[in-house]
């Protein structure tokens, strides 16, 4: 748990069952316990992608490319859990931008973006989650004018991650989510919403489905993720 302390300017070590430490983002506490690692296939794939990208950062990217990611990270701070902007650094931005692209089998981007934003896009919603076809329909809340730029951009995509079905009483869900589909941008024939996504997790009427989605641009920018949910119907 990350927190702001009115008593401590810096703390490190353990007290009873609580461990105090700090990292680049600030001071935090965590329960003093042995972590449990389920080590699923999906976790292994993500760890492999992170390791691959870290190795590429060190051994393959040029200094100019690393500097371009450092500059992008400096100009595009990310909001942390306390709502404060934070410079996460070039390598973190490089990994953040490319892991989802590797999941979607999109080309890796080694040059840092030269447009300093997170590529905002119009919000979406689940208009239908149907037990019959085991699919969800995602549409734009309001039709953006002009259409979102990623739709007509080769190498860009709208990435969809879905959850296992939950009880309908659940209103807040952090994960895990599994990569489901990529709605690919196309400069010649742009895709259009609504889109239908077949899910990997089976569900039945009355359950609740959560979706995490965001946009990756061809230049490597990864947008802020959005969270959607819907009750499954027959």
Secondary structure as GFF3:
##gff-version 3
##sequence-region A 1 234
A	DSSP	beta_strand	13	15	.	.	.	ID=ss1
A	DSSP	beta_strand	18	23	.	.	.	ID=ss2
A	DSSP	beta_strand	26	31	.	.	.	ID=ss3
A	DSSP	alpha_helix	41	59	.	.	.	ID=ss4
A	DSSP	alpha_helix	63	75	.	.	.	ID=ss5
A	DSSP	beta_strand	78	79	.	.	.	ID=ss6
A	DSSP	beta_strand	85	86	.	.	.	ID=ss7
A	DSSP	alpha_helix	90	103	.	.	.	ID=ss8
A	DSSP	beta_strand	124	130	.	.	.	ID=ss9
A	DSSP	beta_strand	135	140	.	.	.	ID=ss10
A	DSSP	three_ten_helix	149	152	.	.	.	ID=ss11
A	DSSP	beta_strand	157	162	.	.	.	ID=ss12
A	DSSP	beta_strand	178	184	.	.	.	ID=ss13
A	DSSP	beta_strand	195	198	.	.	.	ID=ss14
A	DSSP	beta_strand	208	216	.	.	.	ID=ss15
A	DSSP	beta_strand	226	231	.	.	.	ID=ss16
###
